[in-house]
Amino acid sequence: MDYLEIEGDNTLSGAIKIDGAKNAALPLLASTILFKNEVTIDNLPRVNDVFTMLKLLENLGATTSFEENSAKINASSITNTTAIYDIVRKMRASILVLGPLLARFGECKVSLPGGCAIGQRPIDLHLKALEMMGADIVIEQGYVRASAPQGLQGATIVFDKITVTGTENIVMAAALAHGETKIINAAKEPEVVQLCEVLNENGIKIEGIGSDELIIQGTAGALIDVKQIRVIPDRIEAGTYLCAGAITNSKITLENVNHTHLFAIILKLQEMGFDFDLKENSITIKPASKIKGAKITTSEYPGFPTDMQAQFMALALVADGASSIDEKLFENRFMHVSELIRMGANIILSNHTAMVEGKNQLNGADVMATDLRASSALVLAALVANGTTKVHRIYHLDRGYVELEKKLQQLGAKIKRLKE
């Protein structure tokens, strides 16, 4: 098993390129089930979650090929409608094949999903919505069995809670449904927007893209002819490297970014004392004269992303003053706190709020990654710790970051990947 060894007291400089967004790539890959032609998807990140989704599509009967950052997928040959446990257990986003499989074939069997253990993320909202569209759903032996022999029917869906994968699943299901589907309280994340835009540009009429109310006109089962797709830049990867620049108080430049997707992150970093140079497709973070503490509350887009909470906690450890972090979305997303405390952090937890003392003297230690974003927080803390830190179980990192250690090396960090 691999681990990262990081020598602390790093100062960074230079530029790196941000990869495509994992969380946009996964629903786009799932949506190929709706396509009647082979499609090329460019700017795919070379991360394990993408390869898992490609493997799942192949297991269903699609043909795929991957080269550089581009995949060719032909899902017209799919005949198998069972998404098996052995693949789905590795990645929660595998549930995204449920909607398109059911819409296309009128039946499917999908294993209940796995993924990061950051808290309860039930799929009941997905299932309730599909039932409202006429599906008969039974859960047995760890699988969701869904059937709609007459095809899915358009319906008005009101999500009790904002759900990103739920919105994506129902958008894809509605694309081939009979009639009009209205989704109220839809997620507005850029990754959801891209999925809607791709479908809309290729013949599925969708109104309200980017709002919390979507209206989708289904094709009554007719598959879609789709042109080439390019995945948007990864706003969470970009935010993580902005935090690397911030925690080391260094000037670094990120290329291939979309500033509008980073608005909440940039605003919080400005509040903490950092300034930026923004160009069309790049962003440069500049050192702060004083790093200030902050008050952070996670919320759905366009609010502060839960996927950046751990990285900002690491940054708060070096701030001049205390910070508070209120995690509103996931009840178990503070598992990195105990590992940061091993490095000398002063953090007090109370329910879903963390109080973080600044000006911590961090020291290198052996620490263990518990989920994808927690892993990156440990790496960030290690960049400024005294001595050597070893971050174990980094397979979590590999689910969502492309060659993180190589990009940090490119910026001057003293980091290397080793074998246990």
C-alpha positions as CSV (number, residue, x, y, z in Angstrom):
1,M,0.0,0.0,0.0
2,D,1.3,3.5,-0.9
3,Y,1.8,6.4,1.5
4,L,3.0,10.0,1.2
5,E,6.1,11.2,3.0
6,I,6.2,15.0,3.4
7,E,9.0,17.2,4.8
8,G,7.5,20.3,6.4
9,D,8.4,24.0,6.2
10,N,7.6,24.2,2.5
11,T,7.4,27.4,0.5
12,L,5.7,26.9,-2.9
13,S,6.0,28.7,-6.2
14,G,5.2,28.2,-9.9
15,A,2.1,27.0,-11.8
16,I,0.1,23.8,-12.2
17,K,-2.8,22.8,-14.4
18,I,-6.1,21.8,-12.8
19,D,-7.8,18.6,-14.1
20,G,-11.3,17.9,-15.1
21,A,-13.9,17.7,-12.4
22,K,-14.4,14.2,-11.0
23,N,-17.9,15.1,-9.8
24,A,-18.9,16.3,-13.3
25,A,-17.2,13.4,-15.1
26,L,-19.1,10.7,-13.2
27,P,-22.7,11.7,-14.1
28,L,-21.6,12.4,-17.7
29,L,-20.2,8.9,-17.9
30,A,-23.4,7.5,-16.5
31,S,-25.4,9.5,-19.0
32,T,-23.8,7.7,-21.9
33,I,-26.4,4.9,-21.2
34,L,-28.9,7.3,-22.8
35,F,-26.9,7.8,-26.0
36,K,-27.4,5.9,-29.2
37,N,-23.9,6.8,-30.6
38,E,-20.3,6.5,-29.6
39,V,-19.2,9.7,-27.7
40,T,-15.8,11.1,-26.8
41,I,-15.5,12.8,-23.4
42,D,-12.4,15.0,-23.0
43,N,-10.7,16.5,-20.0
44,L,-11.5,13.4,-17.8
45,P,-9.3,13.2,-14.7
46,R,-7.2,10.1,-14.4
47,V,-8.6,9.1,-10.9
48,N,-9.8,5.8,-9.6
49,D,-13.5,6.9,-9.5
50,V,-13.5,7.6,-13.2
51,F,-11.9,4.2,-13.9
52,T,-14.4,2.5,-11.6
53,M,-17.3,4.1,-13.6
54,L,-15.8,3.0,-16.9
55,K,-15.4,-0.5,-15.5
56,L,-19.1,-0.5,-14.5
57,L,-20.2,0.6,-18.0
58,E,-18.1,-2.2,-19.5
59,N,-19.6,-4.7,-17.1
60,L,-23.1,-3.6,-18.4
61,G,-21.9,-4.2,-21.9
62,A,-20.6,-0.9,-23.2
63,T,-17.3,-0.6,-25.0
64,T,-14.8,1.9,-23.7
65,S,-11.3,3.1,-24.4
66,F,-9.2,5.6,-22.4
67,E,-6.2,7.5,-23.6
68,E,-4.5,10.5,-22.0
69,N,-7.5,12.5,-20.6
70,S,-10.1,11.3,-23.1
71,A,-12.5,8.3,-23.2
72,K,-14.6,6.9,-26.1
73,I,-17.7,5.2,-24.9
74,N,-20.3,3.3,-26.9
75,A,-23.2,2.3,-24.7
76,S,-25.5,1.2,-27.5
77,S,-24.3,-2.4,-27.0
78,I,-25.5,-2.5,-23.3
79,T,-27.7,-5.6,-22.6
80,N,-26.9,-6.2,-19.0
81,T,-29.0,-4.2,-16.5
82,T,-27.4,-5.3,-13.3
83,A,-24.8,-3.1,-11.6
84,I,-23.0,-5.6,-9.4
85,Y,-21.9,-5.1,-5.8
86,D,-18.2,-5.8,-6.5
87,I,-18.0,-2.6,-8.5
88,V,-20.6,-0.4,-6.9
89,R,-19.2,-0.9,-3.4
90,K,-16.1,1.0,-4.4
91,M,-17.8,4.3,-5.3
92,R,-21.1,5.9,-4.1
93,A,-21.6,7.6,-7.4
94,S,-22.3,4.3,-9.1
95,I,-25.9,4.8,-8.1
96,L,-26.0,7.3,-11.0
97,V,-26.6,4.4,-13.4
98,L,-30.0,3.7,-11.8
99,G,-32.0,6.4,-13.5
100,P,-30.6,6.0,-17.0
101,L,-30.8,2.2,-16.9
102,L,-34.4,2.2,-15.7
103,A,-35.4,4.9,-18.3
104,R,-33.8,3.0,-21.2
105,F,-34.6,-0.6,-20.4
106,G,-37.7,-0.4,-18.1
107,E,-35.9,-2.5,-15.5
108,C,-32.6,-2.7,-13.7
109,K,-30.9,-4.1,-10.6
110,V,-28.4,-1.9,-8.9
111,S,-26.4,-2.7,-5.8
112,L,-26.7,-0.3,-2.8
113,P,-23.6,2.0,-3.0
114,G,-20.4,2.4,-1.0
115,G,-17.8,5.2,-1.0
116,C,-16.4,7.6,1.7
117,A,-17.7,7.1,5.2
118,I,-18.5,10.7,5.9
119,G,-22.0,10.2,7.1
120,Q,-25.4,9.1,6.0
121,R,-26.2,9.8,2.3
122,P,-29.3,7.8,1.8
123,I,-30.8,7.2,-1.7
124,D,-34.4,7.3,-0.5
125,L,-34.9,10.6,-2.3
126,H,-33.8,9.0,-5.6
127,L,-36.1,6.0,-5.1
128,K,-39.1,8.1,-4.0
129,A,-38.8,10.3,-7.1
130,L,-38.5,7.3,-9.4
131,E,-41.6,5.8,-7.8
132,M,-43.5,9.1,-8.5
133,M,-42.5,8.5,-12.1
134,G,-44.2,5.2,-12.1
135,A,-41.4,2.8,-11.1
136,D,-41.9,-0.2,-8.9
137,I,-39.0,-0.5,-6.5
138,V,-38.0,-3.3,-4.1
139,I,-34.8,-3.5,-2.1
140,E,-33.7,-7.1,-1.5
141,Q,-30.3,-8.7,-0.7
142,G,-28.5,-5.4,-0.9
143,Y,-29.8,-4.5,-4.3
144,V,-32.4,-2.0,-5.6
145,R,-34.7,-3.8,-8.1
146,A,-36.6,-1.3,-10.2
147,S,-39.1,-1.8,-13.0
148,A,-41.3,0.4,-15.2
149,P,-42.5,-1.9,-18.0
150,Q,-44.5,0.9,-19.7
151,G,-41.6,3.3,-19.3
152,L,-41.1,6.2,-16.8
153,Q,-43.8,8.8,-16.8
154,G,-43.2,12.6,-16.4
155,A,-44.1,13.8,-12.9
156,T,-43.6,16.8,-10.5
157,I,-40.8,15.9,-8.1
158,V,-40.3,18.0,-4.9
159,F,-37.0,17.0,-3.2
160,D,-37.4,17.4,0.6
161,K,-33.7,18.0,0.8
162,I,-31.2,19.2,-1.9
163,T,-29.4,16.2,-3.4
164,V,-26.8,16.5,-6.1
165,T,-26.8,12.8,-7.2
166,G,-30.5,12.7,-6.7
167,T,-31.0,15.6,-9.1
168,E,-28.6,14.1,-11.6
169,N,-30.3,10.7,-11.5
170,I,-33.8,12.1,-12.0
171,V,-32.6,14.5,-14.8
172,M,-31.2,11.5,-16.7
173,A,-34.3,9.4,-16.0
174,A,-36.6,12.2,-17.1
175,A,-34.6,12.6,-20.4
176,L,-36.1,9.3,-21.7
177,A,-39.4,9.5,-19.8
178,H,-42.9,10.0,-21.4
179,G,-44.0,13.7,-21.0
180,E,-42.7,16.5,-18.8
181,T,-40.9,16.2,-15.5
182,K,-40.5,19.1,-13.1
183,I,-37.9,18.9,-10.4
184,I,-38.4,21.4,-7.5
185,N,-35.6,22.1,-5.0
186,A,-33.0,20.8,-7.5
187,A,-29.3,21.1,-6.8
188,K,-27.5,24.0,-8.5
189,E,-23.9,22.7,-8.4
190,P,-21.8,23.4,-11.6
191,E,-21.6,19.6,-12.1
192,V,-25.4,19.4,-12.2
193,V,-25.5,22.4,-14.6
194,Q,-23.0,20.8,-17.0
195,L,-25.1,17.5,-17.2
196,C,-28.2,19.6,-18.0
197,E,-26.4,21.7,-20.5
198,V,-25.0,18.6,-22.3
199,L,-28.4,17.0,-22.5
200,N,-30.1,20.3,-23.5
201,E,-27.5,20.9,-26.3
202,N,-28.1,17.5,-27.7
203,G,-31.9,17.5,-28.0
204,I,-33.4,17.2,-24.5
205,K,-35.3,20.3,-23.8
206,I,-34.5,21.5,-20.3
207,E,-35.7,24.8,-18.8
208,G,-34.4,26.5,-15.7
209,I,-30.8,25.2,-15.9
210,G,-28.8,26.7,-13.0
211,S,-31.9,27.3,-10.9
212,D,-33.6,25.2,-8.3
213,E,-36.5,24.3,-10.6
214,L,-35.9,22.2,-13.7
215,I,-38.4,21.3,-16.4
216,I,-37.4,18.4,-18.7
217,Q,-39.2,17.2,-21.8
218,G,-38.7,13.4,-22.2
219,T,-38.2,11.6,-25.5
220,A,-40.6,8.7,-24.6
221,G,-37.7,6.2,-24.8
222,A,-35.9,7.5,-27.8
223,L,-32.1,7.4,-27.3
224,I,-30.0,10.6,-27.8
225,D,-27.5,11.4,-30.5
226,V,-24.7,13.3,-28.7
227,K,-21.7,15.3,-29.8
228,Q,-18.3,15.4,-28.1
229,I,-18.2,16.5,-24.5
230,R,-15.5,18.3,-22.4
231,V,-15.6,18.1,-18.7
232,I,-15.5,21.3,-16.7
233,P,-12.4,22.1,-14.4
234,D,-12.4,20.6,-10.9
235,R,-13.4,23.4,-8.5
236,I,-12.5,21.3,-5.4
237,E,-9.1,20.4,-6.8
238,A,-8.5,24.1,-7.5
239,G,-9.7,25.1,-4.0
240,T,-7.3,22.5,-2.5
241,Y,-4.3,23.9,-4.2
242,L,-5.4,27.5,-3.4
243,C,-5.3,26.3,0.3
244,A,-1.8,24.8,-0.3
245,G,-0.7,28.3,-1.5
246,A,-2.4,29.9,1.5
247,I,-1.2,27.6,4.2
248,T,2.4,28.0,3.0
249,N,1.8,31.8,2.4
250,S,3.1,31.3,-1.1
251,K,2.4,32.8,-4.6
252,I,1.2,30.0,-6.9
253,T,-0.8,30.0,-10.2
254,L,-3.5,27.6,-11.2
255,E,-4.3,27.1,-14.9
256,N,-7.5,25.7,-16.4
257,V,-9.9,27.1,-13.8
258,N,-13.4,28.6,-13.9
259,H,-13.5,31.6,-11.4
260,T,-17.3,31.6,-11.1
261,H,-17.3,28.1,-9.7
262,L,-14.7,29.2,-7.0
263,F,-16.6,32.3,-5.8
264,A,-17.3,31.1,-2.3
265,I,-13.8,29.8,-1.8
266,I,-12.1,32.9,-3.1
267,L,-14.3,35.1,-1.0
268,K,-13.4,33.2,2.2
269,L,-9.7,33.3,1.4
270,Q,-9.9,37.1,0.8
271,E,-11.6,37.3,4.2
272,M,-8.6,35.5,5.7
273,G,-6.2,38.1,4.1
274,F,-5.3,36.8,0.7
275,D,-5.4,38.6,-2.7
276,F,-5.7,37.2,-6.2
277,D,-4.9,37.9,-9.8
278,L,-7.7,36.6,-12.0
279,K,-7.2,36.0,-15.7
280,E,-9.5,34.3,-18.2
281,N,-8.5,30.7,-17.4
282,S,-6.1,31.1,-14.5
283,I,-5.9,32.4,-10.9
284,T,-2.9,33.4,-8.9
285,I,-3.0,33.5,-5.1
286,K,-0.7,36.0,-3.4
287,P,0.8,35.9,0.1
288,A,-1.1,37.6,3.0
289,S,0.6,40.0,5.3
290,K,-1.4,38.4,8.1
291,I,-3.6,35.2,7.9
292,K,-6.8,35.9,9.8
293,G,-9.2,33.4,11.3
294,A,-12.6,32.8,9.7
295,K,-16.1,31.7,10.4
296,I,-17.1,29.0,7.9
297,T,-20.5,27.4,7.4
298,T,-20.9,24.7,4.8
299,S,-24.0,24.7,2.5
300,E,-25.1,23.7,-0.9
301,Y,-23.8,25.6,-4.0
302,P,-23.4,28.5,-4.3
303,G,-22.5,28.5,-0.6
304,F,-19.3,27.2,0.9
305,P,-18.7,23.6,-0.2
306,T,-18.5,20.8,2.3
307,D,-15.8,19.3,0.1
308,M,-13.5,22.2,1.1
309,Q,-14.2,22.2,4.9
310,A,-11.3,19.9,5.8
311,Q,-8.7,21.9,3.8
312,F,-9.8,25.2,5.4
313,M,-9.6,23.6,8.8
314,A,-5.9,22.9,8.0
315,L,-5.4,26.5,6.9
316,A,-7.1,27.8,10.1
317,L,-4.4,26.1,12.2
318,V,-1.8,28.7,11.0
319,A,-4.2,31.7,11.2
320,D,-3.7,34.5,13.6
321,G,-6.8,34.0,15.7
322,A,-9.5,31.4,16.2
323,S,-11.8,30.0,13.5
324,S,-15.2,28.2,13.7
325,I,-16.3,25.6,11.2
326,D,-20.0,24.7,11.1
327,E,-20.6,21.5,9.1
328,K,-24.3,21.6,8.1
329,L,-24.4,18.8,5.5
330,F,-22.7,15.6,6.8
331,E,-22.7,14.5,10.4
332,N,-19.5,12.5,10.3
333,R,-17.2,14.8,8.4
334,F,-14.8,15.7,11.2
335,M,-12.9,12.4,11.2
336,H,-9.7,14.2,10.2
337,V,-9.7,16.2,13.5
338,S,-8.1,13.4,15.6
339,E,-5.3,13.1,13.0
340,L,-4.6,16.8,13.0
341,I,-4.5,16.8,16.8
342,R,-1.8,14.1,16.5
343,M,0.2,16.8,14.7
344,G,-0.3,19.3,17.4
345,A,-3.6,21.0,16.4
346,N,-5.9,22.6,19.0
347,I,-9.4,21.8,17.9
348,I,-12.5,21.5,20.0
349,L,-15.6,19.7,18.6
350,S,-19.2,20.3,19.7
351,N,-21.8,18.4,17.7
352,H,-21.4,19.7,14.1
353,T,-19.1,22.7,15.0
354,A,-15.3,22.8,15.3
355,M,-13.5,25.6,17.1
356,V,-10.0,25.9,15.7
357,E,-7.3,27.7,17.6
358,G,-4.7,29.5,15.3
359,K,-1.0,29.7,15.5
360,N,-0.6,26.0,16.1
361,Q,2.9,24.6,16.2
362,L,2.4,21.5,14.0
363,N,4.8,18.6,14.1
364,G,5.3,15.7,11.7
365,A,3.6,12.5,12.6
366,D,2.2,9.3,11.2
367,V,-1.4,10.0,10.3
368,M,-4.1,8.1,8.6
369,A,-6.5,9.3,5.8
370,T,-10.2,8.5,6.5
371,D,-11.8,10.0,3.4
372,L,-11.0,11.8,0.2
373,R,-11.0,15.4,1.4
374,A,-9.7,14.6,4.9
375,S,-6.6,13.1,3.2
376,S,-5.8,16.4,1.5
377,A,-6.2,18.3,4.8
378,L,-3.5,16.1,6.3
379,V,-1.2,16.8,3.3
380,L,-1.7,20.5,3.7
381,A,-0.9,20.5,7.4
382,A,2.2,18.4,6.7
383,L,3.5,21.1,4.3
384,V,4.0,23.5,7.3
385,A,4.7,21.0,10.1
386,N,8.1,20.6,11.7
387,G,9.8,17.4,10.6
388,T,8.4,14.5,8.5
389,T,4.8,13.5,8.2
390,K,3.7,10.2,6.7
391,V,0.1,10.1,5.4
392,H,-1.2,6.5,5.2
393,R,-4.1,5.0,3.3
394,I,-3.8,7.4,0.5
395,Y,-6.0,5.3,-1.8
396,H,-8.7,7.8,-0.6
397,L,-6.7,10.6,-2.3
398,D,-6.4,8.6,-5.5
399,R,-10.1,8.5,-5.8
400,G,-10.3,12.3,-6.4
401,Y,-6.8,13.8,-7.1
402,V,-4.6,13.3,-10.1
403,E,-1.0,12.8,-9.1
404,L,-1.3,15.2,-6.2
405,E,2.3,14.5,-5.0
406,K,3.7,15.3,-8.5
407,K,1.8,18.6,-8.7
408,L,3.0,19.6,-5.3
409,Q,6.5,18.6,-6.3
410,Q,6.1,20.9,-9.4
411,L,5.4,23.7,-6.9
412,G,8.5,22.9,-4.9
413,A,7.0,20.8,-2.1
414,K,9.2,18.1,-0.5
415,I,6.8,15.2,-0.9
416,K,7.1,11.7,-2.3
417,R,5.0,8.6,-2.7
418,L,6.5,5.4,-1.1
419,K,5.4,1.8,-0.5
420,E,4.5,0.5,3.0
